[in-house]
Amino acid sequence: MSSIFDQDLPRNAANHAPLSPLSFLERAAEVYPQRTAVVHGAQRRTWLQTYERCRRLASALRRAGLGKGDTVAVMLPNTPPMVEAHFGIPMAGAVLNTLNTRLDPEAIAFMLEHGEAKAVIVDPEFALVMQRAIALRKEAKPLLVIDVEDALFTGAAQRIGSTTYEDFLAGGDPEFAWELPADEWDAIALNYTSGTTGNPKGVVYHHRGATINAISNILEWDLPKHAVYLWTLPMFHCNGWCFPWTIAARAGVNVCLRRVEAKAMVDAIREHGVTHYCGAPIVHGLLVNAPAELKAGLPRGVKAMVAGAAPPAALIEGMEMLGFDLTHVYGLTEVYGPATACAKHGEWDGLDIGERARLNARQGVRYHLQRAARVLDPQTLAPVPWDGETMGEIMFRGNITMKGYLKNPKATQEAFAGGWYHTGDLAVQYPDGYIKIKDRSKDIIISGGENISSIEVEDVLYRHPDVLAAAVVAKPDPKWGETPCAFIELKPGSQLTPEDVVAHCKKHLAGFKVPRAVVFGELPKTSTGKIQKFELRKKAGSATAIDV
């Protein structure tokens, strides 16, 4: 039944517009046309120039016959065309599909087919992989292939497409009259999950969610106007956690980085006055573990955002020694990247490093514009007690949640059962409402009927000064069913032995939680720095056991 406030008060063009991050680019170009938007080597582009190039891209795609609902895939590093793709492709009404640049041709071929890509923009570094992927498609539908040329690429360039990116843009109109989506629920991007247990799932983002997460990034970080953002986080990963749109909203500077290396990061921070950057713990570890002479003179006060594994105390301490301010966030592809943040309190500053690390290792509280993040009983959906001990599953609901999985209604229904997005992450909730992950449901080790959190054991391993990276998985055991097996990547020059590792763990863990096997070596990682536990589980059966 309508009320008086619904009578003769309709939505119209004057009082309602669909939310879209495309508006951020338009405003940045209007208000700050001459401010630097993109830095790439010696190349500089203003916000007006970037806006014009994005409009050219949108216009050229339309002239090529692509429009609403068509998928345009890109296989690009963190370079200017990747920034432009986040605006130009949806300006044409199309859907941006950023492909993981470290995947094999078979995986890329699946994504091109499943997402029904009609065009692909590819960097020369990935041309051969893309060429093989295109050939592997089961249905060889027409595909417009556009080759990017980059002066900073030092390898042998090979063209596999029918046109270059610059030639393609030259055929577009810099005054193209793009429009906002008719509905903010329209798709803006398609992102594929890692697919470690089968084919990856296609996660569909809408304009509303992209806008709201971009704004939430600003609120969580108190991101200032004209922030200088270093692209260490891959833009193909959850659309760079929505930061291409976030930086446009603040008319900031996108400092592009083709390859993430300690020296390149340090040089960029110094040269461009970088104020913010994001990444997995391994990315921050590159700076913390870099030679002292390389880090000398780094500016203090840089703000860093970390996601993935909880930052160990050694990393937090190392960042503090650099004078960097680290914020811990948590999320998944299905929630546009980060959707919770460990919001800090001033009184934490006076605590010792161990207690600060414990507090900052929590996944925290919901993003400003997310409706809810809760730890619930996965069977009843009832909230678990906020006691920091009762385990449940992290679930989200609200504005920062995907539309669903592309062409996979069963998986979508399961993910949204009961009106919540089910993450599969097991956690507790503390009396202050802060969430802390205990494990993925599949990563809990059940030894002699006792549950062991692999994350708890890993946290202890990271406290050892010789440990660069660590992961713990279940190892089959004839007596206990499963026991912890630790895979450790050591810092250069370390003489640490398996026996040393076990002795260290015994100081901090109950006996049944101590690893019964220790394996040294480089850990397999995804392109975003996450350790691939599924690969380690395969190896765990052959690991050498150590009696404790």
KOLTIKE-727746 format. One line per 8 residues: number of its first residue (from 1); their letters; for each residue x negated, y, z negated of C-alpha. Coordinates in steps of 0.02 Angstrom, whole numbers. Layout:
BEGIN
NUM) a) X:Y:Z  ...
***
This chain:
BEGIN
1) mssifdqd) 0:0:0  -74:166:52  -90:313:-66  -75:499:-37  -263:499:-7  -240:388:146  -101:490:227  -151:594:377
9) lprnaanh) -335:580:329  -408:470:467  -589:442:512  -646:544:660  -805:603:743  -813:753:628  -810:657:463  -883:485:501
17) aplsplsf) -1033:418:595  -1107:242:594  -1264:224:490  -1417:191:598  -1604:220:571  -1610:291:748  -1547:453:671  -1708:467:572
25) leraaevy) -1814:479:729  -1698:608:806  -1709:717:650  -1899:700:634  -1919:760:814  -1799:906:788  -1868:966:621  -2053:921:636
33) pqrtavvh) -2085:910:824  -2270:951:815  -2316:847:663  -2418:691:693  -2313:534:702  -2434:401:765  -2622:378:751  -2711:242:851
41) gaqrrtwl) -2898:258:870  -2926:425:955  -2743:434:1009  -2624:555:922  -2440:578:959  -2316:698:880  -2140:658:827  -2071:747:980
49) qtyercrr) -2184:647:1095  -2137:486:1007  -1952:526:1022  -1971:561:1207  -2064:397:1235  -1931:300:1141  -1796:380:1248  -1895:335:1403
57) lasalrra) -1904:155:1344  -1717:150:1312  -1680:228:1481  -1797:111:1574  -1717:-41:1490  -1544:20:1542  -1603:46:1720  -1671:-132:1717
65) glgkgdtv) -1496:-193:1675  -1516:-220:1488  -1393:-152:1363  -1281:-193:1217  -1311:-363:1141  -1460:-407:1252  -1617:-470:1164  -1784:-387:1200
73) avmlpntp) -1930:-483:1123  -2099:-406:1085  -2264:-490:1045  -2369:-346:984  -2493:-303:846  -2472:-146:742  -2496:-25:887  -2395:124:953
81) pmveahfg) -2285:19:1071  -2229:-81:919  -2176:78:830  -2083:134:986  -1998:-34:1007  -1910:-11:840  -1818:139:911  -1817:127:1100
89) ipmagavl) -1745:-48:1109  -1595:-17:994  -1570:154:1078  -1528:54:1234  -1401:-44:1132  -1513:-197:1139  -1577:-304:995  -1762:-304:947
97) ntlntrld) -1842:-475:920  -2018:-455:847  -2115:-616:874  -2245:-681:752  -2410:-657:843  -2491:-808:761  -2366:-937:819  -2402:-1071:948
105) peaiafml) -2325:-1069:1123  -2197:-1204:1077  -2127:-1099:934  -2123:-942:1041  -2034:-1036:1181  -1900:-1094:1058  -1871:-915:999  -1862:-844:1174
113) ehgeakav) -1731:-974:1220  -1632:-973:1059  -1627:-782:1053  -1587:-775:1240  -1720:-644:1272  -1700:-552:1437  -1862:-454:1423  -2025:-467:1329
121) ivdpefal) -2160:-338:1295  -2330:-418:1264  -2501:-359:1209  -2652:-422:1308  -2718:-514:1154  -2567:-631:1162  -2542:-640:1351  -2602:-820:1372
129) vmqraial) -2495:-883:1227  -2345:-792:1298  -2379:-859:1473  -2379:-1037:1407  -2223:-1004:1303  -2128:-938:1454  -2178:-1093:1553  -2119:-1207:1411
137) rkeakpll) -1940:-1142:1411  -1816:-1279:1451  -1705:-1158:1545  -1811:-1046:1654  -1693:-897:1655  -1757:-732:1730  -1866:-639:1606  -1934:-463:1628
145) vidvedal) -2114:-467:1566  -2198:-301:1525  -2386:-293:1495  -2456:-171:1367  -2629:-100:1400  -2729:-47:1246  -2900:36:1252  -2940:-35:1079
153) ftgaaqri) -2919:-215:1140  -3095:-279:1174  -3054:-447:1253  -3025:-493:1433  -2855:-421:1480  -2742:-527:1587  -2579:-466:1662  -2437:-590:1661
161) gsttyedf) -2291:-474:1696  -2218:-375:1838  -2258:-204:1767  -2361:-116:1636  -2285:-33:1485  -2339:142:1537  -2272:118:1713  -2109:53:1642
169) laggdpef) -2092:205:1528  -2133:320:1674  -1973:260:1757  -1870:311:1607  -1789:477:1562  -1865:572:1413  -1695:659:1395  -1596:495:1396
177) awelpade) -1428:524:1310  -1430:377:1192  -1286:348:1072  -1266:280:897  -1193:105:889  -1004:100:900  -1008:2:737  -1147:4:606
185) wdaialny) -1118:-185:593  -1192:-204:768  -1354:-301:774  -1516:-201:778  -1645:-339:757  -1673:-527:762  -1807:-602:650  -1853:-786:639
193) tsgttgnp) -1894:-875:478  -2053:-977:462  -1968:-1141:505  -2081:-1250:398  -1953:-1392:389  -1887:-1385:568  -1839:-1255:696  -1841:-1078:626
201) kgvvyhhr) -1677:-989:594  -1636:-825:680  -1594:-693:551  -1484:-553:620  -1500:-376:549  -1370:-239:572  -1394:-51:587  -1315:-21:417
209) gatinais) -1434:-137:324  -1587:-69:414  -1537:108:367  -1501:67:187  -1659:-32:157  -1762:106:238  -1686:232:118  -1710:114:-29
217) nilewdlp) -1896:102:14  -1905:291:-7  -1814:286:-173  -1914:141:-246  -2080:220:-202  -2034:404:-222  -2103:415:-46  -2147:597:-11
225) khavylwt) -2117:694:148  -2258:670:275  -2331:518:186  -2477:439:279  -2439:254:298  -2570:125:348  -2501:-22:446  -2581:-172:359
233) lpmfhcng) -2414:-262:347  -2366:-343:514  -2222:-251:595  -2161:-419:659  -2127:-474:480  -1950:-418:430  -1978:-268:545  -2121:-216:434
241) wcfpwtia) -2003:-219:283  -1904:-83:375  -2049:40:357  -2052:96:541  -1881:172:503  -1933:228:328  -2082:327:392  -1975:412:523
249) aragvnvc) -1852:464:388  -1993:557:298  -2078:618:458  -2234:530:398  -2386:466:491  -2400:290:560  -2584:243:555  -2595:92:668
257) lrrveaka) -2716:-51:637  -2742:-190:764  -2834:-303:643  -2829:-307:453  -3007:-308:387  -3083:-228:233  -3194:-106:328  -3056:-54:446
265) mvdaireh) -2940:-23:298  -3072:77:202  -3118:181:355  -2935:220:392  -2897:268:212  -3044:388:209  -3024:462:383  -2837:488:386
273) gvthycga) -2799:519:202  -2689:367:187  -2566:381:44  -2469:217:58  -2486:39:124  -2405:-132:98  -2459:-313:105  -2470:-485:29
281) pivhgllv) -2591:-510:-117  -2727:-570:3  -2724:-401:92  -2752:-305:-70  -2883:-434:-117  -2984:-384:36  -3011:-214:-44  -3034:-275:-222
289) napaelka) -3165:-404:-169  -3253:-293:-41  -3435:-245:-76  -3452:-98:-196  -3547:6:-69  -3403:-11:54  -3277:50:-74  -3383:195:-137
297) glprgvka) -3293:360:-127  -3120:291:-90  -2987:419:-138  -2890:378:-294  -2701:381:-307  -2662:277:-153  -2497:185:-178  -2490:2:-129
305) mvagaapp) -2342:-116:-120  -2368:-302:-144  -2248:-446:-108  -2262:-632:-89  -2346:-716:-235  -2344:-622:-399  -2501:-515:-416  -2621:-599:-539
313) aaliegme) -2701:-500:-679  -2869:-496:-589  -2789:-412:-438  -2695:-284:-544  -2855:-244:-640  -2954:-231:-478  -2827:-112:-402  -2830:-5:-559
321) mlgfdlth) -3020:5:-549  -2999:71:-371  -2875:198:-438  -2734:124:-333  -2555:115:-397  -2480:-58:-362  -2292:-89:-352  -2228:-268:-349
329) vygltevy) -2077:-305:-239  -1984:-463:-191  -1872:-516:-50  -1849:-629:99  -1819:-612:285  -1632:-630:250  -1631:-471:144  -1733:-360:261
337) gpatacak) -1895:-390:167  -1904:-318:-10  -1738:-305:-103  -1800:-300:-283  -1940:-201:-363  -2031:-213:-528  -1988:-36:-581  -2122:24:-701
345) hgewdgld) -2097:110:-867  -2213:242:-938  -2239:149:-1101  -2319:4:-1006  -2472:111:-972  -2530:96:-1152  -2528:-95:-1151  -2680:-205:-1121
353) igerarln) -2710:-274:-947  -2643:-447:-990  -2476:-380:-1049  -2464:-257:-903  -2499:-401:-784  -2362:-505:-865  -2235:-365:-848  -2287:-317:-671
361) arqgvryh) -2285:-498:-611  -2096:-501:-629  -1993:-479:-472  -1895:-344:-561  -1726:-267:-526  -1619:-236:-372  -1662:-104:-244  -1562:56:-267
369) lqraarvl) -1437:21:-128  -1422:-166:-149  -1260:-211:-238  -1329:-348:-350  -1476:-463:-382  -1442:-595:-513  -1503:-762:-577  -1353:-879:-568
377) dpqtlapv) -1317:-1061:-601  -1322:-1133:-423  -1175:-1249:-458  -1053:-1135:-552  -1120:-965:-496  -1109:-910:-676  -1246:-791:-735  -1382:-875:-838
385) pwdgetmg) -1418:-800:-1010  -1538:-653:-1005  -1661:-742:-1120  -1814:-759:-1008  -1802:-948:-1025  -1643:-1016:-942  -1679:-1054:-761  -1561:-1023:-615
393) eimfrgni) -1567:-968:-434  -1595:-790:-375  -1447:-728:-274  -1409:-566:-185  -1254:-478:-125  -1223:-310:-49  -1286:-193:84  -1461:-263:108
401) tmkgylkn) -1415:-436:168  -1418:-508:343  -1266:-530:455  -1309:-714:458  -1405:-844:558  -1392:-833:747  -1289:-974:823  -1295:-1071:659
409) pkatqeaf) -1126:-1055:570  -1159:-1202:453  -1321:-1127:386  -1237:-956:371  -1092:-1027:271  -1209:-1122:156  -1319:-969:128  -1167:-861:81
417) aggwyhtg) -1072:-991:-21  -968:-909:-157  -999:-734:-94  -1184:-731:-137  -1341:-754:-32  -1432:-905:-102  -1621:-882:-96  -1678:-1053:-156
425) dlavqypd) -1796:-967:-278  -1784:-1025:-458  -1804:-890:-590  -1760:-825:-762  -1688:-657:-812  -1756:-562:-961  -1656:-461:-1089  -1702:-302:-994
433) gyikikdr) -1624:-375:-836  -1790:-402:-747  -1803:-561:-643  -1956:-673:-639  -1976:-815:-515  -2027:-981:-588  -2036:-1076:-424  -1956:-1120:-261
441) skdiiisg) -1833:-1262:-294  -1941:-1374:-186  -2102:-1324:-276  -2055:-1377:-451  -2167:-1522:-505  -2077:-1654:-608  -2206:-1750:-709  -2146:-1882:-829
449) genissie) -1975:-1800:-830  -2048:-1629:-875  -2030:-1482:-757  -2193:-1392:-715  -2190:-1223:-629  -2324:-1217:-496  -2323:-1027:-512  -2366:-1039:-697
457) vedvlyrh) -2516:-1150:-660  -2571:-1038:-515  -2564:-886:-627  -2687:-969:-747  -2802:-1017:-603  -2805:-837:-541  -2868:-781:-711  -3035:-866:-674
465) pdvlaaav) -3154:-736:-602  -3219:-856:-468  -3048:-894:-392  -3004:-798:-235  -2842:-891:-194  -2750:-1038:-272  -2600:-1148:-240  -2529:-1293:-339
473) vakpdpkw) -2422:-1433:-267  -2359:-1601:-325  -2472:-1753:-302  -2390:-1925:-310  -2439:-2019:-467  -2395:-2202:-504  -2374:-2168:-690  -2302:-1993:-702
481) getpcafi) -2212:-1983:-535  -2298:-1819:-495  -2443:-1721:-565  -2511:-1548:-520  -2642:-1539:-383  -2738:-1374:-368  -2807:-1310:-203  -2931:-1169:-232
489) elkpgsql) -3022:-1046:-119  -3177:-985:-210  -3262:-817:-200  -3427:-816:-103  -3573:-883:-204  -3467:-969:-336  -3536:-1128:-414  -3372:-1176:-496
497) tpedvvah) -3341:-1363:-514  -3176:-1458:-529  -3221:-1497:-709  -3241:-1310:-743  -3067:-1280:-671  -2989:-1412:-782  -3077:-1344:-937  -3015:-1169:-896
505) ckkhlagf) -2835:-1230:-876  -2840:-1327:-1040  -2870:-1163:-1132  -2706:-1091:-1068  -2588:-1235:-1027  -2507:-1383:-1109  -2596:-1544:-1064  -2463:-1610:-945
513) kvpravvf) -2471:-1448:-844  -2659:-1457:-814  -2704:-1506:-634  -2755:-1689:-616  -2837:-1653:-448  -2937:-1504:-386  -2983:-1472:-205  -3096:-1330:-146
521) gelpktst) -3086:-1251:26  -3002:-1115:128  -2814:-1115:105  -2697:-1119:256  -2600:-957:268  -2464:-880:373  -2493:-722:472  -2426:-621:326
529) gkiqkfel) -2547:-698:202  -2429:-822:120  -2509:-988:76  -2431:-1132:173  -2388:-1254:37  -2309:-1377:157  -2482:-1404:234  -2557:-1431:62
537) rkkagsat) -2424:-1558:17  -2481:-1660:166  -2659:-1659:98  -2614:-1690:-84  -2601:-1878:-63  -2785:-1890:-18  -2850:-1768:-149  -2981:-1834:-270
545) aidv) -2907:-1857:-442  -2993:-1795:-598  -2958:-1875:-767  -2915:-1751:-903
***
